[in-house]
C-alpha cells in the first residue's frame, strides 16, 4: 500500500462503500480498496480528506457512479440457473395468474439486473407462457450501475451471453448482426430499466405489495449483514402476499426473515411470501413413521440399519459452542437468528449434560417438564426432537419437528431429523429431500451430506454417493468438537471419519 495512503483512510473508504452501496469487503480486500482509492484520488486531484468527506456527504453523484462501476463486476447471461426459470414458468406464473385473476395484472422485478439478461429472460418466458393479451404484464430491471443499464436498454449481446439459452429461444428472439446478437424489439420493449441503489431506502421502488415475483440473485452475499437484512425487509414489503423471491443458489434467508415459505422444486430452492391463510408450501409426506428400536453399538450397525442412526445438526457453530459453556440460559442450534424469536430463554444445561452421557430418557423427562410456554420455543422443540429420535421414538420426533418448522421453517436441524425419521418410515425420497434442504440451509453441515451418501449408496447411485461422502469427509475434519458431541449420535470424530472413509471406498471413491 502506498505510504501516502494511511490505513485509517482505506478503512474509512471501506466504511463509506458499505454505507453507500451495502457492499462488504473483508480485510483481504483492503489492498484492492487502497488501489481503487489511490486511482480515484489521482484522477480527480483531490486531497484524500476532502474526497472522503464529499463521499460521506453524498455531494458527488458523478463520483459515486464512477465508484459503482469499479466496485461491481457483473457476470450474467440469459437463462442463468435455468432450473429457477423452469420453476418460475411451471410454479410461480400459474400461481400468480390464479391470484391476480380479478384484475389481470402482473408485475415482476429483476433487482441488480446488471446488463439486463435476467429481466429479458423473464420477458421471453412470459411471452411464451402467457398467450392471453388481456393480461397487463410489466417487468422492471433495477441496478445501481448506469453503464450496465445503458447496455441493457440497447438489447445487444455477444453470443457468449446466450450460452445457456435454448436453441429454439435463440432462433425465435434473437438475430445475428455482425459479432452481436440483437434481441427482438417486442421483448426489448416489454422491459423498462431504472437506476436504483438497493442499499438505500427507495419508496418508489419498494412500494407495498407491488410485485408478484422478485429476482434478487447474488446480491445479499456481497452485502453487509445489516444491509442484507434491510434489503430483505424491503423486498418483503414490496412482494404481494403469496409472491415469490428467487435468490442466488448460494444464498438463503436463514437468519434474515421468517416471512417466507421455502420451496424446493425443479432441483432448486426459492421462497414464497407468507399470507395469513397459508400452510407451509413444502409439506413432505406426513405419513406416520414406524418406531424402531434404537440400539446402536457400532458404526457397522448404523450402516446396515440407518433407521437406528439418529443425529441432528445445527445451523450456526457459534451457537453450538454456547451450549457447552458455563451454566446459564442456553440456546440450541437450528434457530435462524436470536432476534427472530423473542421470549423467555430456558436453562437447558441439565438435559444437555444428560444428552452428553447418553441418558436420553432422563433428558427427555427434564425437557418435557419445562413450563408449558416452552412448547413454542424452537430451541426446546429441537432438543426434544433429538431426544425422541435418540430414544427410538421416531414418529413423535417427526411430529415435534413439524411443529418446530411451523415456527421456524428454515431450521436445518429439524429438516435433518425429519430426514432420519422419513428413512425410518422407509420413505427414501422424502428423506433425501429433507437432507437436501438441510444442506441448502447450511452448506457446512457434515451429517446430512453423510446421510445423503449412505442413502445414495444403498440405492446403487455410486456417483452421488461418492460426491456426498467426499463432501462429508472434508466437513467432518473441520467440524467443531462441541457440535460433534451434541449431534454425532454418541460417536466421536474419528469414528464418523472412519465410517465415511469406509463407505467412500466401498462405492469406488478415494478417501
DRENNU-640326 format. One record per residue (C-alpha): x, y, z. Coordinates in steps of 0.1 Angstrom, whole numbers, padded with zeros to 4 digits, always signed. Example, Ala and Ser with C-alpha at 12.3 -4.5 7.8 and 13.67 -1.06 7.14 Angstrom:
// DRENNU-640326
+0123-0045+0078/+0137-0011+0071/
//
This chain:
// DRENNU-640326
+0000+0000+0000/+0013+0035-0008/+0029+0051+0022/+0010+0083+0014/-0023+0065+0020/-0029+0057+0056/-0046+0025+0068/-0073+0045+0086/-0081+0063+0053/-0086+0030+0035/-0107+0017+0064/-0128+0049+0062/-0132+0044+0025/-0144+0008+0032/-0170+0021+0056/-0183+0046+0031/-0186+0018+0005/-0206-0003+0030/-0229+0026+0039/-0235+0039+0004/-0237+0006-0015/-0242-0020+0012/-0211-0039-0001/-0189-0058+0023/-0151-0061+0018/-0131-0081+0043/-0095-0073+0053/-0082-0094+0024/-0097-0069+0000/-0081-0038+0017/-0053-0039-0009/-0079-0037-0037/-0098-0008-0020/-0065+0010-0014/-0056+0008-0051/-0090+0020-0061/-0089+0049-0037/-0055+0059-0050/-0067+0058-0086/-0097+0079-0078/-0076+0105-0059/-0051+0106-0088/-0079+0110-0113/-0096+0139-0097/-0067+0156-0079/-0085+0159-0046/-0069+0157-0011/-0079+0124+0005/-0097+0141+0034/-0118+0163+0011/-0125+0133-0012/-0137+0111+0016/-0157+0139+0031/-0175+0145-0002/-0184+0109-0005/-0197+0108+0031/-0219+0138+0025/-0231+0124-0009/-0220+0157-0026/-0206+0140-0057/-0231+0118-0075/-0208+0115-0105/-0181+0101-0083/-0204+0077-0067/-0215+0064-0101/-0178+0060-0111/-0172+0040-0079/-0201+0017-0087/-0186+0008-0120/-0153-0001-0103/-0169-0020-0073/-0194-0041-0092/-0182-0065-0118/-0215-0082-0131/-0213-0116-0146/-0246-0127-0160/-0262-0144-0190/-0296-0154-0204/-0313-0183-0186/-0286-0184-0159/-0295-0212-0134/-0322-0224-0157/-0338-0246-0130/-0351-0214-0114/-0366-0203-0146/-0383-0236-0150/-0398-0232-0115/-0409-0197-0125/-0427-0209-0156/-0443-0240-0141/-0450-0229-0105/-0448-0192-0100/-0465-0180-0131/-0496-0203-0128/-0498-0194-0091/-0498-0157-0097/-0522-0159-0126/-0547-0175-0102/-0540-0149-0075/-0544-0120-0099/-0574-0133-0119/-0597-0105-0107/-0576-0076-0121/-0554-0094-0146/-0521-0075-0139/-0487-0089-0131/-0455-0071-0121/-0420-0085-0118/-0387-0071-0106/-0352-0080-0116/-0331-0064-0088/-0294-0058-0095/-0303-0066-0132/-0268-0056-0145/-0269-0057-0183/-0304-0070-0185/-0301-0107-0193/-0322-0118-0163/-0350-0093-0169/-0352-0102-0206/-0352-0139-0198/-0383-0133-0177/-0398-0113-0206/-0392-0142-0230/-0408-0168-0206/-0438-0146-0200/-0443-0140-0238/-0441-0178-0244/-0462-0188-0213/-0489-0161-0213/-0508-0160-0245/-0539-0141-0232/-0535-0105-0244/-0559-0092-0218/-0533-0095-0191/-0511-0065-0184/-0476-0075-0176/-0447-0052-0166/-0411-0061-0159/-0387-0037-0142/-0349-0041-0142/-0332-0021-0114/-0295-0016-0110/-0272+0010-0094/-0247+0010-0123/-0258+0034-0151/-0233+0019-0176/-0249-0015-0173/-0284-0001-0176/-0275+0017-0208/-0262-0016-0222/-0293-0034-0211/-0315-0008-0229/-0298-0015-0262/-0305-0052-0261/-0274-0062-0280/-0252-0091-0267/-0223-0113-0277/-0232-0149-0283/-0214-0159-0251/-0244-0143-0232/-0267-0168-0249/-0246-0199-0239/-0274-0214-0218/-0303-0202-0239/-0323-0230-0256/-0318-0231-0293/-0354-0225-0302/-0355-0194-0280/-0323-0182-0297/-0339-0186-0331/-0372-0170-0321/-0360-0140-0302/-0325-0130-0315/-0310-0122-0348/-0273-0120-0356/-0258-0087-0366/-0220-0088-0370/-0205-0102-0338/-0236-0094-0318/-0270-0110-0312/-0298-0085-0313/-0328-0090-0291/-0363-0089-0307/-0378-0055-0304/-0411-0068-0288/-0391-0084-0260/-0368-0054-0255/-0398-0030-0253/-0415-0052-0226/-0389-0043-0200/-0380-0010-0185/-0348-0002-0168/-0343+0022-0139/-0313+0032-0117/-0319+0023-0081/-0295+0017-0052/-0306-0014-0034/-0287-0003-0003/-0308+0029+0001/-0344+0034+0011/-0364+0039-0021/-0402+0043-0016/-0407+0045-0054/-0391+0010-0059/-0403-0008-0028/-0440+0000-0029/-0461-0022-0007/-0473-0054-0024/-0462-0041-0058/-0445-0073-0073/-0456-0108-0079/-0421-0121-0080/-0387-0106-0074/-0354-0120-0086/-0325-0107-0064/-0298-0132-0071/-0262-0130-0059/-0267-0097-0041/-0272-0104-0005/-0240-0125-0004/-0220-0093-0011/-0239-0071+0013/-0230-0064+0049/-0252-0082+0074/-0271-0051+0083/-0276-0041+0046/-0287-0077+0038/-0314-0077+0065/-0326-0043+0055/-0328-0053+0018/-0348-0084+0027/-0372-0063+0047/-0378-0040+0017/-0383-0070-0006/-0408-0085+0018/-0427-0052+0019/-0427-0049-0019/-0439-0085-0026/-0476-0092-0027/-0487-0118-0001/-0480-0151-0018/-0454-0135-0041/-0422-0153-0048/-0385-0145-0043/-0355-0160-0061/-0321-0157-0045/-0287-0169-0058/-0280-0206-0054/-0256-0199-0025/-0279-0175-0007/-0306-0183+0019/-0330-0163+0041/-0317-0181+0072/-0312-0156+0098/-0328-0128+0078/-0365-0134+0077/-0394-0157+0088/-0418-0141+0064/-0413-0167+0037/-0421-0204+0030/-0392-0223+0014/-0400-0241-0019/-0379-0270-0033/-0389-0280-0068/-0372-0284-0102/-0339-0291-0084/-0338-0256-0070/-0348-0235-0039/-0369-0204-0038/-0393-0186-0015/-0429-0176-0012/-0440-0147+0010/-0464-0159+0036/-0500-0148+0038/-0525-0153+0066/-0542-0184+0053/-0511-0201+0040/-0500-0235+0051/-0463-0244+0047/-0458-0247+0009/-0433-0276+0010/-0451-0302+0031/-0435-0335+0028/-0454-0367+0033/-0468-0368+0069/-0473-0405+0069/-0466-0419+0103/-0432-0433+0108/-0428-0468+0123/-0409-0466+0155/-0378-0488+0155/-0355-0500+0183/-0326-0476+0187/-0298-0498+0199/-0266-0488+0181/-0234-0503+0195/-0212-0499+0164/-0209-0480+0132/-0214-0512+0113/-0249-0515+0128/-0256-0479+0118/-0245-0485+0083/-0267-0516+0080/-0297-0501+0097/-0299-0464+0090/-0331-0461+0110/-0311-0467+0142/-0288-0438+0135/-0304-0405+0146/-0283-0374+0147/-0293-0338+0143/-0272-0309+0133/-0274-0272+0137/-0270-0241+0115/-0246-0220+0134/-0214-0234+0150/-0210-0204+0174/-0244-0212+0189/-0235-0248+0195/-0203-0238+0213/-0225-0218+0237/-0243-0250+0246/-0212-0264+0264/-0202-0231+0281/-0207-0222+0317/-0242-0229+0331/-0266-0202+0320/-0297-0200+0299/-0288-0217+0266/-0300-0216+0230/-0299-0247+0209/-0287-0247+0173/-0312-0246+0144/-0326-0212+0151/-0322-0188+0123/-0312-0158+0144/-0317-0149+0181/-0336-0117+0173/-0363-0135+0153/-0375-0154+0184/-0383-0131+0213/-0394-0146+0246/-0380-0163+0277/-0349-0184+0274/-0348-0218+0292/-0320-0233+0311/-0311-0264+0292/-0279-0273+0310/-0293-0304+0327/-0308-0321+0297/-0277-0312+0277/-0255-0329+0303/-0277-0359+0302/-0276-0360+0265/-0238-0359+0266/-0238-0390+0288/-0265-0407+0266/-0292-0406+0293/-0318-0398+0267/-0349-0408+0287/-0339-0388+0317/-0330-0358+0295/-0364-0361+0278/-0382-0361+0311/-0364-0328+0320/-0374-0311+0287/-0410-0323+0289/-0411-0309+0325/-0404-0274+0314/-0432-0248+0316/-0460-0250+0290/-0449-0219+0272/-0416-0236+0263/-0435-0256+0238/-0433-0227+0214/-0395-0222+0218/-0376-0235+0187/-0346-0245+0209/-0367-0266+0233/-0385-0282+0204/-0353-0291+0186/-0338-0307+0217/-0370-0326+0223/-0369-0339+0188/-0333-0350+0192/-0340-0368+0224/-0371-0385+0210/-0351-0397+0180/-0322-0409+0201/-0348-0429+0221/-0361-0446+0190/-0394-0427+0191/-0393-0416+0155/-0430-0408+0150/-0432-0384+0180/-0398-0369+0169/-0413-0362+0135/-0444-0346+0149/-0422-0323+0171/-0401-0314+0140/-0431-0304+0121/-0443-0282+0150/-0409-0266+0150/-0410-0259+0113/-0443-0241+0117/-0424-0216+0139/-0390-0217+0121/-0394-0231+0086/-0357-0226+0078/-0345-0247+0108/-0319-0270+0092/-0316-0292+0123/-0353-0300+0121/-0351-0309+0084/-0322-0333+0092/-0341-0350+0120/-0370-0354+0096/-0347-0370+0070/-0338-0396+0095/-0374-0401+0106/-0386-0404+0070/-0359-0430+0063/-0371-0449+0094/-0406-0449+0077/-0390-0463+0045/-0398-0430+0027/-0364-0426+0010/-0373-0398-0014/-0386-0376+0014/-0355-0384+0035/-0332-0373+0007/-0353-0342+0001/-0350-0331+0038/-0313-0338+0037/-0310-0316+0006/-0330-0288+0023/-0307-0290+0053/-0276-0288+0031/-0291-0258+0013/-0298-0240+0045/-0263-0247+0059/-0237-0259+0034/-0213-0266+0063/-0234-0293+0077/-0215-0326+0075/-0241-0350+0087/-0268-0345+0060/-0240-0350+0034/-0230-0382+0051/-0266-0393+0052/-0272-0385+0016/-0241-0405+0007/-0254-0435+0026/-0288-0432+0010/-0273-0430-0025/-0250-0460-0019/-0279-0482-0008/-0299-0470-0038/-0270-0481-0061/-0261-0445-0071/-0224-0447-0067/-0217-0413-0084/-0239-0394-0060/-0226-0415-0030/-0190-0406-0038/-0197-0369-0042/-0217-0366-0010/-0194-0388+0011/-0163-0369-0001/-0180-0336+0009/-0189-0351+0043/-0154-0363+0048/-0140-0328+0043/-0166-0312+0065/-0162-0337+0093/-0125-0329+0096/-0133-0293+0103/-0164-0298+0124/-0165-0282+0158/-0159-0306+0187/-0190-0295+0206/-0211-0299+0175/-0200-0335+0171/-0205-0341+0208/-0241-0330+0206/-0250-0343+0171/-0227-0372+0164/-0250-0399+0178/-0226-0408+0205/-0197-0413+0181/-0166-0392+0181/-0149-0375+0151/-0126-0404+0143/-0154-0430+0143/-0175-0408+0120/-0145-0402+0097/-0138-0439+0097/-0174-0446+0086/-0172-0420+0059/-0139-0433+0045/-0151-0469+0046/-0183-0460+0027/-0164-0439+0002/-0140-0468-0006/-0170-0492-0008/-0186-0471-0036/-0153-0468-0056/-0140-0435-0042/-0107-0424-0027/-0107-0410+0008/
//
